[in-house]
Amino acid sequence: MVHASFVPNDKRITLNKTNMKKLLSTMLAIAFCGICYAQSGDNQTGKILSAQMSQSISYQDTKSAPAMRWVCPEVEKYQDLLYSQRDDDYKVYANNIKNRIELFTNPEQPTDKYLLTQAILTIENPLYSTENLLNYISKWIKSSKKDWAKNLTIDIKEKRISAVANIFVASHATYVELFKVSVSPKLFIQLLEDNKLLVSFSTNSYKNGVYDSHNKLSRTLNEKISEVFPFVQKSSHKNTYAKAYVGTYTYFWSFIADLRNELNANFTKDTKMLSQLHYEYSRDSLRTKYGEPTKVIADQTSTPDINKELHFYESAQKFVFMGKTIDFKDIMSCEIVDDPQYIPGRSKTLGTGICIFGFGIGGAETVRTPDKTIHNYVVNVKIDNLGTPLIRIGTGQNEYKATEIASAFEYILRHQQSNNLTAKPQSRTVTRRRK
């Protein structure tokens, strides 16, 4: 869970043979196959759960489960290493880092070397959906690390996020020129077995833009990392590439630290999975009380919410909305109200003529945008109950949904009236009005 292949001496970080073998195989897969970690057999990702598929987990168990923690001691270890080797002379700084961390060498092509950084986040108290986790990380990257947003892909089946970006890592000014260096690393985030999340970066070259005194790009140098300073001591632009070398490592570890901190702050509970389980728990509870619903009218949202659905139970003669259970016999009336917003059109004069009181003179042309009406439909249901005398169900601009809801209540009122012909007449109507 380190950068590359390490030379085993007293001043360099070492790994035991078993961990080294695993690490090298993972690195090879990342750098040359475009895949972080290939799991064999039918292994599943630890205790990763799906709210839709898991039959052994309940809403109550999930709600009371301890918060997840995302642990990665390598972050502090390598950030401290980078800090401890600091020097005012970046050439010394870069050499200090080089003496502790080597580039990764492809055994099949010894000249092909990569600056590779990777860490493993161990997930404590794991309880999450693979899809929810990867989508959350992807959303965070797109909002907080926008350089990666354009070329980012998610593979739910392979439990992987991959991306490529152009990242600025260093600049160095001389008397007549300014050097701006960027890298284009590959990023892989892979869920492994035993509840571990692998984060890996790899790159093997710099893009060095050279700007003149007017800040105009004069030329671009594309250099292999292994062929410039600090790996080639007599190379040109030593200060520039020393800063780029340190800056690349610093960026990679800062990214990993930010990701870990984000997950510890905002993904200690899989709230989307919890919402799904709460929905299923509430739905099953209603089914146990009143049987299968005759009709369910739901809002089309990505996250189901029992409080945004109308459940009608004809056999039990009840309907449920927003946590309230109402008897059919208590429904008095129903109406659809449209409270629209009118946006008047505007006149705009095009050309060089003169416009007075809406009339154009000369070569000008007056263009008027049409008036616009934004509908806002609300279904009002009056209830013969002092505790809940009125239920307002807003459908916004969706007239069809408002009509569907009103039709359900019209059916109930019509059958209530036919079943109570001998009862005292009540005002039970369905109407439509506009404000």
C-alpha positions in Angstrom: 0.0 0.0 0.0 2.8 2.2 -1.0 4.2 3.8 -4.1 6.5 1.3 -6.0 9.1 -1.3 -5.7 11.3 -0.5 -2.7 15.0 -1.2 -2.2 15.5 -3.0 1.0 18.1 -1.1 2.9 18.0 0.7 6.3 17.0 4.0 4.8 14.2 2.8 2.6 10.8 1.4 3.3 10.5 -2.3 3.0 7.8 -4.9 2.8 7.8 -8.6 3.5 7.9 -11.0 0.5 4.2 -11.9 0.7 3.0 -8.3 0.7 5.5 -7.4 -2.0 4.2 -10.1 -4.2 0.6 -9.0 -3.8 1.6 -5.4 -4.3 3.5 -6.0 -7.5 0.8 -8.1 -9.0 -1.7 -5.3 -8.3 0.6 -2.7 -9.7 1.1 -4.6 -12.9 -2.6 -4.9 -13.4 -3.1 -1.2 -12.8 -0.3 0.1 -14.9 -0.5 -2.2 -17.9 -4.0 -3.8 -18.0 -6.1 -0.9 -16.9 -7.6 -3.0 -14.1 -6.8 -2.5 -10.5 -7.4 -5.9 -8.9 -8.7 -9.0 -10.5 -10.5 -11.2 -8.0 -10.6 -14.9 -8.7 -13.4 -17.4 -8.2 -16.7 -16.4 -6.8 -15.3 -14.2 -4.0 -17.6 -11.4 -3.0 -16.6 -8.1 -1.5 -16.6 -8.9 2.2 -19.9 -8.0 3.8 -21.0 -5.6 1.1 -24.7 -5.7 1.1 -27.5 -4.6 -1.2 -30.7 -3.4 0.3 -32.6 -4.8 -2.6 -31.0 -8.2 -2.5 -30.1 -8.9 1.1 -32.7 -11.1 2.9 -30.7 -11.3 6.2 -30.5 -7.7 7.2 -33.4 -5.6 8.6 -34.0 -1.9 8.9 -33.8 -2.0 12.7 -30.4 -3.8 12.6 -29.1 -1.3 10.0 -30.4 1.7 11.9 -28.7 0.7 15.1 -25.5 -0.5 13.5 -22.3 1.3 14.5 -20.9 3.9 12.1 -18.4 2.9 9.4 -14.8 4.1 9.7 -12.4 4.4 6.8 -8.9 3.7 8.1 -5.7 4.3 6.2 -2.6 4.9 8.3 -0.5 5.0 5.1 -1.8 8.6 4.5 -0.1 10.0 7.6 2.9 7.8 7.1 3.7 9.1 3.6 2.6 12.6 4.2 4.9 12.7 7.2 7.7 11.2 5.1 7.2 13.9 2.4 7.2 16.6 5.1 10.3 15.2 6.9 12.4 15.3 3.8 11.7 18.9 3.0 14.5 21.2 2.0 14.7 24.8 0.7 16.6 23.5 -2.2 14.1 21.4 -4.2 16.9 19.4 -5.8 17.9 18.1 -2.4 14.3 17.6 -1.5 13.6 15.5 -4.6 16.8 13.4 -4.1 15.7 12.7 -0.5 12.4 11.3 -1.7 14.1 9.4 -4.6 16.4 7.7 -2.1 13.4 6.3 -0.2 10.9 5.6 -3.0 11.8 4.2 -6.4 9.9 4.2 -9.6 8.0 1.1 -10.4 9.7 -0.9 -13.2 7.8 -3.1 -15.6 9.6 -6.5 -15.5 8.8 -7.1 -19.1 10.1 -3.7 -20.2 12.8 -2.5 -17.8 12.9 0.9 -19.5 9.2 1.5 -18.8 9.0 3.1 -15.3 6.1 4.6 -13.5 5.6 6.9 -10.6 3.0 4.9 -8.8 1.1 5.7 -5.6 -1.5 3.5 -3.9 -3.1 3.0 -0.6 -5.7 0.7 0.9 -8.6 2.0 3.0 -9.9 -0.6 5.4 -13.6 -0.3 6.1 -14.5 -0.9 9.7 -18.1 -1.9 10.6 -18.9 -2.3 6.9 -22.6 -2.0 5.9 -23.2 -0.5 2.5 -24.3 -1.1 -1.1 -21.5 -1.4 -3.6 -23.4 0.8 -6.1 -24.2 3.4 -3.5 -20.6 3.6 -2.4 -19.1 3.9 -5.9 -21.8 6.5 -6.9 -21.0 8.5 -3.8 -17.3 8.6 -4.5 -17.9 9.4 -8.1 -20.2 12.3 -7.2 -17.6 13.6 -4.7 -14.8 13.5 -7.3 -16.9 15.3 -9.9 -17.8 18.1 -7.4 -14.5 18.4 -5.4 -11.9 17.1 -7.8 -13.3 18.5 -11.0 -10.2 17.9 -13.2 -11.2 14.2 -13.1 -14.9 14.6 -13.9 -14.6 14.6 -17.7 -13.1 11.2 -18.2 -14.5 9.3 -15.2 -16.3 5.9 -15.6 -17.9 3.6 -13.1 -18.1 -0.2 -13.5 -20.5 -1.5 -10.9 -20.0 -5.1 -12.0 -16.2 -4.9 -11.5 -16.6 -2.7 -8.5 -14.3 -0.1 -9.9 -14.0 3.6 -10.7 -11.4 4.7 -13.3 -10.4 8.2 -14.6 -7.8 10.1 -16.4 -7.0 13.8 -15.8 -4.4 16.5 -16.6 -3.1 17.7 -13.2 -0.9 20.8 -12.7 1.9 19.9 -10.2 4.6 22.5 -10.4 5.9 25.8 -11.9 9.4 27.3 -11.9 10.4 30.8 -13.1 13.7 31.8 -14.6 14.8 35.2 -15.8 13.2 34.9 -19.2 10.9 31.8 -19.1 8.2 30.2 -16.9 7.9 26.5 -16.8 4.5 24.9 -15.9 4.5 21.1 -15.4 1.5 18.8 -15.5 1.0 15.1 -15.4 -1.8 12.9 -16.8 -2.1 10.1 -14.3 -4.6 7.2 -14.3 -6.8 6.8 -11.3 -8.3 3.5 -10.2 -10.5 3.0 -7.2 -11.3 -0.6 -6.6 -13.3 -2.5 -4.0 -11.3 -5.5 -2.8 -12.2 -8.5 -0.8 -12.3 -8.2 3.1 -13.8 -4.8 2.9 -10.9 -2.8 1.5 -10.8 0.0 -0.9 -7.8 0.4 -3.1 -6.9 3.9 -4.4 -4.1 4.0 -7.0 -2.4 6.6 -9.3 0.1 5.9 -12.0 1.9 8.1 -14.4 5.2 7.9 -16.3 5.7 11.3 -18.0 5.6 15.1 -17.5 4.2 17.7 -19.8 6.3 20.8 -19.4 4.9 24.0 -20.9 7.5 26.8 -21.5 6.1 30.4 -21.4 7.9 33.5 -22.5 8.0 36.9 -20.6 4.5 37.7 -22.1 3.1 34.5 -20.6 2.7 33.0 -24.1 3.3 29.3 -24.6 6.5 29.0 -26.7 7.0 25.3 -26.7 6.1 22.1 -24.8 8.5 19.5 -23.5 7.2 15.9 -23.1 9.6 14.1 -20.8 9.7 10.6 -19.2 9.9 10.9 -15.5 12.7 8.4 -15.4 14.8 10.4 -17.9 14.9 13.7 -16.0 16.0 14.9 -12.6 16.3 13.5 -10.0 16.8 10.2 -11.8 19.2 11.7 -14.3 21.4 14.1 -12.3 22.8 16.0 -15.3 19.4 16.6 -17.1 18.2 20.0 -18.0 15.7 22.0 -15.9 16.7 20.4 -12.6 14.7 22.7 -10.4 11.6 22.4 -12.6 11.5 18.6 -12.5 12.5 18.5 -8.9 9.4 20.5 -8.0 7.3 18.4 -10.3 8.5 15.1 -8.8 7.7 16.3 -5.2 4.5 18.0 -6.3 3.2 14.8 -8.0 3.6 12.7 -4.8 2.1 15.5 -2.7 -1.0 15.8 -4.9 -1.6 12.0 -5.0 -1.4 11.7 -1.2 -3.5 14.8 -0.6 -6.2 13.3 -2.9 -6.2 10.0 -0.9 -6.3 11.9 2.4 -9.3 14.0 1.1 -11.2 10.9 0.0 -10.6 9.2 3.3 -11.7 12.3 5.3 -14.8 12.7 3.1 -15.9 9.1 3.6 -15.3 9.4 7.4 -17.3 12.7 7.5 -20.3 11.8 5.2 -20.4 8.1 4.4 -20.3 6.5 7.9 -23.9 5.3 7.1 -25.2 4.3 3.7 -28.2 6.7 4.0 -29.5 5.6 0.6 -29.5 1.9 1.6 -31.0 2.9 5.0 -33.8 4.8 3.2 -34.5 1.8 1.0 -34.7 -0.5 4.0 -36.9 2.0 5.9 -39.2 2.1 2.8 -39.5 -1.7 2.7 -40.0 -1.9 6.5 -42.8 0.7 6.3 -44.4 -0.9 3.3 -44.4 -4.3 4.8 -45.8 -3.0 8.1 -48.8 -1.5 6.2 -49.2 -4.7 4.3 -49.3 -6.7 7.6 -52.0 -4.3 8.9 -54.2 -3.8 5.9 -53.3 -6.4 3.3 -52.1 -5.8 -0.2 -52.8 -2.2 -1.4 -55.5 -1.9 -4.1 -53.7 1.1 -5.6 -50.4 2.9 -4.9 -49.8 6.4 -6.4 -46.1 7.3 -6.1 -43.9 10.2 -7.1 -41.2 9.2 -9.5 -38.0 9.7 -7.4 -34.7 7.9 -7.3 -35.1 7.3 -3.6 -38.5 5.7 -2.6 -40.3 7.5 0.2 -43.4 6.0 1.8 -44.5 9.5 2.9 -44.7 10.7 -0.7 -47.0 7.8 -1.8 -50.7 7.3 -1.5 -51.7 3.8 -0.5 -55.3 2.7 -1.0 -56.6 -0.4 0.8 -60.1 -1.2 -0.5 -60.5 -4.3 1.6 -59.7 -2.4 4.8 -61.5 0.8 3.6 -58.5 3.0 4.4 -55.9 5.1 2.7 -52.5 6.2 4.0 -50.6 9.4 3.2 -47.8 11.2 5.0 -48.1 8.8 8.0 -51.8 9.4 8.4 -54.4 6.6 8.1 -57.8 7.8 7.0 -61.0 5.8 6.7 -62.8 5.9 3.4 -66.0 6.9 5.1 -64.4 10.2 6.4 -63.7 11.5 2.9 -66.1 14.4 2.3 -64.9 16.0 -1.0 -62.0 16.3 -3.4 -61.0 19.1 -5.8 -58.2 19.9 -8.1 -56.9 23.5 -7.8 -54.6 25.1 -10.3 -52.7 28.1 -9.0 -50.6 29.1 -12.0 -47.9 31.6 -12.3 -48.1 33.9 -15.3 -44.9 35.2 -16.9 -45.7 38.0 -19.4 -43.7 38.2 -22.6 -41.1 40.9 -23.2 -40.4 43.1 -26.2 -36.8 43.3 -27.5 -35.6 45.7 -30.2 -33.0 44.4 -32.6 -31.0 46.6 -34.9 -30.0 50.3 -34.9 -33.4 52.0 -35.3 -35.3 53.9 -32.6 -38.1 52.3 -30.7 -40.8 54.5 -29.2 -43.8 53.0 -27.3 -43.2 49.7 -29.0 -43.1 51.1 -32.5 -39.8 50.7 -34.5 -38.4 53.5 -36.7 -35.7 52.9 -39.2 -34.0 49.5 -39.5 -34.8 48.2 -36.1 -37.0 45.1 -35.5 -39.0 44.5 -32.4 -39.3 40.9 -31.2 -41.7 39.8 -28.5 -41.4 36.6 -26.5 -44.7 34.8 -25.9 -46.5 34.8 -22.5 -45.8 31.8 -20.4 -47.9 30.0 -17.9 -46.4 27.7 -15.2 -49.1 25.5 -13.7 -49.2 24.4 -10.1 -51.7 21.7 -9.4 -52.9 20.8 -5.9 -55.4 18.2 -4.9 -57.4 19.2 -1.8 -59.2 16.5 0.1 -61.6 17.4 2.9 -61.8 14.9 5.7 -64.5 14.5 8.3 -62.0 14.6 11.1 -61.1 17.6 13.3 -57.5 16.4 13.7 -56.9 16.2 9.9 -59.6 18.3 8.3 -57.8 18.9 5.0 -55.1 17.1 3.0 -53.3 19.0 0.3 -51.4 16.9 -2.3 -49.2 19.0 -4.6 -48.3 17.7 -8.0 -46.7 20.8 -9.5 -47.0 20.9 -13.3 -48.1 17.3 -13.5 -51.8 17.6 -14.4 -52.0 13.8 -15.2 -50.9 12.9 -11.6 -53.4 15.3 -10.1 -56.2 13.8 -12.2 -55.1 10.2 -11.3 -55.3 11.1 -7.6 -58.6 12.9 -7.9 -60.0 9.9 -9.8 -59.1 7.5 -7.0 -61.0 9.7 -4.5 -63.9 10.1 -6.9 -64.1 6.3 -7.0 -64.2 6.1 -3.2 -66.8 8.9 -2.9 -69.0 7.3 -5.5 -69.0 3.9 -3.9 -69.4 5.4 -0.4 -72.5 7.2 -1.6 -74.0 4.1 -3.2 -73.4 2.1 -0.1 -75.0 4.6 2.2 -78.2 5.6 0.5 -80.1 5.3 3.8 -77.6 7.4 5.7 -77.9 11.2 6.2 -76.7 12.9 3.0 -73.3 14.6 3.1 -71.4 16.9 0.8 -69.3 14.4 -1.1 -68.1 15.9 -4.4 -65.2 16.0 -6.8 -64.6 19.4 -8.4 -62.0 21.3 -10.4 -61.3 25.0 -10.2 -58.6 27.5 -11.2 -57.6 30.5 -9.2 
